[in-house]
Each structure stands twice: as structure tokens, then as C-alpha cells.
Amino acid sequence: WRPALRRPPPAPDPSSASPDFVHMLQEGSIARLSGLQSQPLLNGVTVKVVKYQSLKQRYVVTFPSGERGRATFKPENLLPLNSIVPARVEVSIGASIDLTEDLPRVDASVGASIDLT
């Protein structure tokens, strides 16, 4: 008898993902435009997210400098600026069970540390 080898499921492809998978910027988020090919002069411009249009899978944004009105962009063309992404996250979980007493006693602990540097 040999155990069957199973391959892990493939990672989701962001281009075919549901809007909820890609939708990460919230209303009011600040982002920088990036990777635009049809309007390369807008790359690097800062925008503010108004809302996400799930049917079109685009973000509606405004230009805080006021030089343009609203526009829509694909999620992959917006780099979040006001998001904090931790450099390192450590989580520890511990548990012990004491069976020497009449009633078993369970002690559990959870700890976490986040490095933002």
C-alpha cells in the first residue's frame, strides 16, 4: 500500500478572480497610479478612491489636485499609499493540559508581535 500523492490546489489567478478577491481599497483610500499604458503621463499621480464598481471591476477615483474629474482604473493600476503593511508578523500559540487533578485543567495562551519597520 502506498499513500496517494496529491498536488496542492493551484493558486487563484487574480485576472480571473471575483471582484471581492481583487477589491481591497476602501472608499477614501489614497493610491498612486501605476502601469498605465494608454495614459502613461498619469503614472505616479496620486488619486483618492470614491468607490469600487464590481460589474466593471474598476475603481472610481478623483484627483485631489483638482486638475481632472472622476475616472475609473483597474485594481492592478492602483498602488495603495495609506496602507500599513507589516514587515514581519510573529504569532505563537501554546496549550497545556494537566491530567493529574480530578478535573483536567487546560491552559492556553496566544501571543503576537508585529514589526512595522
SVG drawing of the C-alpha trace seen along z (x, -y; Angstrom):
<svg xmlns="http://www.w3.org/2000/svg" viewBox="-22 -72 34 74">
<polyline fill="none" stroke="black" stroke-width="0.4" points="0.0,0.0 1.3,-3.5 -0.4,-6.7 -1.7,-8.7 0.3,-11.8 -1.9,-14.9 -0.9,-18.1 -1.9,-21.3 -4.6,-23.2 -3.4,-25.9 -3.2,-29.5 -6.0,-31.7 -5.4,-33.7 -6.0,-37.4 -7.1,-38.1 -9.9,-35.6 -10.8,-36.3 -14.1,-37.6 -14.3,-41.3 -14.2,-40.5 -10.7,-38.9 -9.3,-42.0 -11.3,-44.6 -9.0,-45.7 -9.0,-49.5 -11.7,-51.2 -13.6,-54.4 -11.4,-57.3 -8.1,-55.3 -5.2,-57.2 -3.4,-55.4 -0.8,-56.1 -1.5,-55.3 1.0,-52.8 1.4,-50.7 -0.8,-52.7 0.0,-52.2 -2.7,-54.2 -2.1,-57.3 1.5,-57.0 1.6,-60.6 -0.8,-59.7 1.7,-57.1 2.8,-58.4 -0.3,-60.7 -2.0,-60.4 -5.7,-59.7 -8.5,-59.2 -10.8,-56.1 -14.5,-57.0 -15.9,-53.5 -15.5,-50.2 -17.7,-49.2 -18.0,-45.4 -19.7,-45.0 -16.9,-46.8 -14.2,-45.6 -12.9,-49.2 -12.2,-51.8 -13.8,-55.2 -11.2,-57.8 -10.9,-61.5 -7.8,-63.6 -7.2,-65.6 -5.2,-68.3 -8.5,-69.1 -7.0,-69.1 -9.3,-66.3 -12.8,-64.9 -13.6,-61.4 -12.0,-58.5 -12.0,-54.7 -9.0,-52.3 -8.3,-48.6 -7.2,-47.5 -3.8,-46.5 -3.1,-50.1 -3.6,-51.5 -0.9,-51.2 -2.2,-51.9 -0.4,-54.7 -2.1,-54.9 -2.0,-51.1 0.4,-49.8 1.9,-46.5 3.9,-44.9 7.4,-43.8 7.2,-40.8 4.4,-39.2 5.0,-36.5 2.2,-34.5 2.7,-32.0 0.0,-29.6 0.6,-27.4 -1.6,-25.0 -1.1,-22.6 -3.3,-20.0 -2.9,-18.9 -4.3,-15.5 -3.0,-15.0 -6.1,-16.6 -9.6,-15.3 -10.8,-17.6 -8.4,-18.2 -7.1,-21.7 -6.4,-23.3 -4.2,-26.4 -4.0,-28.2 -2.0,-31.3 -1.8,-33.3 0.8,-35.9 1.6,-38.1 4.1,-40.7 4.1,-43.0 7.2,-44.7 6.3,-47.8 9.9,-48.7"/>
</svg>
